[in-house]
Amino acid sequence: MDAVYLACVVLAGVAIVVMTLVIPYGVVMRYVFNSAAPWPEPLAVLMMIVFSFAGAAACYRANSHIAVSVLTARLSERNAKLAGHAVDVLMAGTCVFTVIWGIGLSRATWGSVVAEFPFLPAGATYLPIPIGGAITLLFIAEKVMYGRPAKDSIVHRDPEEVA
């Protein structure tokens, strides 16, 4: 699971770097050279989809996602545990939803192409949705079966140790 987590982090990182490079390129081409390039905006949108779903899966596993703990902090230990289980069930339900409907969306749009990238089926641009949902579902199953990743996992390593 560490390898899957690391792949999500790298993919999300590459996606955000590509976004950061193509958006200024599009702006410079449009306003400095008065010759708008047609591909930077759709590529940036695609990279945002990849970043969102790969990054969300990685954040879930690293337990660094947005969490509102005001309520659970006021609950007894037993009730806080029950709330945690409820969150796991709701997260799993959300992931199943994104997998099923994401596959449906990809299938429904597969025959179309992205105008700026005629080699790319439109359905392929939606594949990060069900793939991200499936990976997050794997991370939920890992958490339920084994708990959060161990302290010696790549998730918890000091950046100095990895370099």
One Martini backbone bead per residue (centre of mass of N, CA, C, O) as a GRO file, in nm:
protein
  163
    1MET     BB    1   0.055   0.066  -0.014
    2ASP     BB    2   0.295   0.253  -0.031
    3ALA     BB    3   0.316   0.251  -0.342
    4VAL     BB    4   0.039   0.372  -0.397
    5TYR     BB    5   0.081   0.627  -0.238
    6LEU     BB    6   0.332   0.728  -0.392
    7ALA     BB    7   0.192   0.742  -0.668
    8CYS     BB    8  -0.014   0.959  -0.584
    9VAL     BB    9   0.188   1.177  -0.506
   10VAL     BB   10   0.338   1.196  -0.775
   11LEU     BB   11   0.095   1.250  -0.957
   12ALA     BB   12   0.003   1.508  -0.812
   13GLY     BB   13   0.270   1.660  -0.847
   14VAL     BB   14   0.281   1.658  -1.155
   15ALA     BB   15   0.011   1.797  -1.203
   16ILE     BB   16   0.083   2.069  -1.059
   17VAL     BB   17   0.325   2.137  -1.234
   18VAL     BB   18   0.183   2.145  -1.505
   19MET     BB   19  -0.015   2.366  -1.430
   20THR     BB   20   0.207   2.581  -1.357
   21LEU     BB   21   0.314   2.589  -1.660
   22VAL     BB   22   0.058   2.622  -1.859
   23ILE     BB   23  -0.081   2.879  -1.762
   24PRO     BB   24   0.138   3.093  -1.821
   25TYR     BB   25   0.166   3.020  -2.115
   26GLY     BB   26  -0.123   3.103  -2.197
   27VAL     BB   27  -0.100   3.398  -2.107
   28VAL     BB   28   0.140   3.484  -2.279
   29MET     BB   29   0.022   3.408  -2.555
   30ARG     BB   30  -0.228   3.596  -2.534
   31TYR     BB   31  -0.095   3.886  -2.416
   32VAL     BB   32   0.187   3.905  -2.567
   33PHE     BB   33   0.134   3.744  -2.863
   34ASN     BB   34  -0.166   3.727  -2.958
   35SER     BB   35  -0.169   3.379  -2.932
   36ALA     BB   36  -0.376   3.149  -2.859
   37ALA     BB   37  -0.364   2.859  -2.696
   38PRO     BB   38  -0.578   2.574  -2.687
   39TRP     BB   39  -0.442   2.362  -2.451
   40PRO     BB   40  -0.388   2.467  -2.152
   41GLU     BB   41  -0.670   2.457  -2.019
   42PRO     BB   42  -0.750   2.154  -2.059
   43LEU     BB   43  -0.492   2.047  -1.922
   44ALA     BB   44  -0.540   2.181  -1.645
   45VAL     BB   45  -0.807   2.038  -1.588
   46LEU     BB   46  -0.699   1.752  -1.600
   47MET     BB   47  -0.484   1.794  -1.374
   48MET     BB   48  -0.694   1.862  -1.154
   49ILE     BB   49  -0.828   1.588  -1.150
   50VAL     BB   50  -0.580   1.425  -1.080
   51PHE     BB   51  -0.499   1.580  -0.825
   52SER     BB   52  -0.761   1.539  -0.664
   53PHE     BB   53  -0.780   1.216  -0.661
   54ALA     BB   54  -0.489   1.144  -0.579
   55GLY     BB   55  -0.465   1.339  -0.335
   56ALA     BB   56  -0.706   1.234  -0.170
   57ALA     BB   57  -0.601   0.951  -0.124
   58ALA     BB   58  -0.337   1.032   0.018
   59CYS     BB   59  -0.469   1.199   0.247
   60TYR     BB   60  -0.624   0.973   0.374
   61ARG     BB   61  -0.383   0.789   0.449
   62ALA     BB   62  -0.230   1.038   0.607
   63ASN     BB   63  -0.443   1.202   0.770
   64SER     BB   64  -0.472   1.509   0.593
   65HIS     BB   65  -0.751   1.568   0.588
   66ILE     BB   66  -1.040   1.707   0.624
   67ALA     BB   67  -1.136   1.773   0.973
   68VAL     BB   68  -1.404   1.770   1.206
   69SER     BB   69  -1.352   1.763   1.574
   70VAL     BB   70  -1.558   1.898   1.761
   71LEU     BB   71  -1.747   1.661   1.823
   72THR     BB   72  -1.550   1.419   1.890
   73ALA     BB   73  -1.407   1.570   2.132
   74ARG     BB   74  -1.694   1.550   2.310
   75LEU     BB   75  -1.677   1.255   2.315
   76SER     BB   76  -1.663   0.964   2.396
   77GLU     BB   77  -1.465   0.707   2.321
   78ARG     BB   78  -1.686   0.522   2.213
   79ASN     BB   79  -1.835   0.737   2.032
   80ALA     BB   80  -1.587   0.812   1.865
   81LYS     BB   81  -1.553   0.533   1.741
   82LEU     BB   82  -1.830   0.521   1.607
   83ALA     BB   83  -1.785   0.771   1.432
   84GLY     BB   84  -1.543   0.651   1.278
   85HIS     BB   85  -1.707   0.419   1.151
   86ALA     BB   86  -1.908   0.601   1.004
   87VAL     BB   87  -1.700   0.738   0.826
   88ASP     BB   88  -1.604   0.485   0.680
   89VAL     BB   89  -1.878   0.417   0.554
   90LEU     BB   90  -1.919   0.688   0.405
   91MET     BB   91  -1.660   0.677   0.240
   92ALA     BB   92  -1.719   0.413   0.097
   93GLY     BB   93  -1.978   0.511  -0.038
   94THR     BB   94  -1.844   0.737  -0.198
   95CYS     BB   95  -1.650   0.553  -0.356
   96VAL     BB   96  -1.859   0.376  -0.492
   97PHE     BB   97  -1.993   0.606  -0.639
   98THR     BB   98  -1.741   0.701  -0.805
   99VAL     BB   99  -1.696   0.438  -0.948
  100ILE     BB  100  -1.967   0.391  -1.086
  101TRP     BB  101  -2.013   0.683  -1.211
  102GLY     BB  102  -1.733   0.710  -1.343
  103ILE     BB  103  -1.763   0.478  -1.539
  104GLY     BB  104  -2.019   0.583  -1.674
  105LEU     BB  105  -1.893   0.848  -1.775
  106SER     BB  106  -1.669   0.723  -1.944
  107ARG     BB  107  -1.849   0.554  -2.129
  108ALA     BB  108  -2.039   0.787  -2.236
  109THR     BB  109  -1.760   0.960  -2.347
  110TRP     BB  110  -1.563   0.782  -2.525
  111GLY     BB  111  -1.658   0.867  -2.829
  112SER     BB  112  -1.536   1.122  -2.761
  113VAL     BB  113  -1.347   1.420  -2.803
  114VAL     BB  114  -1.096   1.632  -2.748
  115ALA     BB  115  -1.049   1.901  -2.934
  116GLU     BB  116  -0.738   1.961  -2.849
  117PHE     BB  117  -0.730   1.620  -2.826
  118PRO     BB  118  -0.799   1.392  -3.069
  119PHE     BB  119  -0.652   1.132  -2.923
  120LEU     BB  120  -0.859   1.188  -2.679
  121PRO     BB  121  -1.081   1.053  -2.495
  122ALA     BB  122  -1.312   1.181  -2.291
  123GLY     BB  123  -1.331   0.935  -2.094
  124ALA     BB  124  -1.028   0.950  -1.999
  125THR     BB  125  -1.064   1.217  -1.827
  126TYR     BB  126  -1.250   1.046  -1.605
  127LEU     BB  127  -1.073   0.813  -1.474
  128PRO     BB  128  -0.979   0.943  -1.198
  129ILE     BB  129  -1.239   0.894  -1.046
  130PRO     BB  130  -1.255   0.577  -1.017
  131ILE     BB  131  -0.960   0.536  -0.935
  132GLY     BB  132  -0.961   0.714  -0.681
  133GLY     BB  133  -1.193   0.561  -0.542
  134ALA     BB  134  -1.051   0.282  -0.534
  135ILE     BB  135  -0.803   0.368  -0.372
  136THR     BB  136  -0.953   0.476  -0.128
  137LEU     BB  137  -1.090   0.206  -0.065
  138LEU     BB  138  -0.827   0.062   0.001
  139PHE     BB  139  -0.749   0.253   0.238
  140ILE     BB  140  -0.996   0.186   0.406
  141ALA     BB  141  -0.948  -0.116   0.433
  142GLU     BB  142  -0.677  -0.088   0.569
  143LYS     BB  143  -0.775   0.068   0.818
  144VAL     BB  144  -0.985  -0.140   0.918
  145MET     BB  145  -0.782  -0.392   0.931
  146TYR     BB  146  -0.488  -0.223   1.037
  147GLY     BB  147  -0.496   0.064   1.035
  148ARG     BB  148  -0.283   0.285   1.043
  149PRO     BB  149   0.004   0.358   0.944
  150ALA     BB  150   0.302   0.312   1.029
  151LYS     BB  151   0.574   0.493   1.137
  152ASP     BB  152   0.763   0.335   0.908
  153SER     BB  153   0.620   0.452   0.697
  154ILE     BB  154   0.619   0.669   0.431
  155VAL     BB  155   0.405   0.861   0.556
  156HIS     BB  156   0.610   0.920   0.831
  157ARG     BB  157   0.851   1.030   0.704
  158ASP     BB  158   1.123   1.204   0.690
  159PRO     BB  159   1.241   1.392   0.434
  160GLU     BB  160   1.546   1.343   0.505
  161GLU     BB  161   1.535   1.028   0.482
  162VAL     BB  162   1.448   1.003   0.177
  163ALA     BB  163   1.696   1.180   0.055
   0.00000   0.00000   0.00000
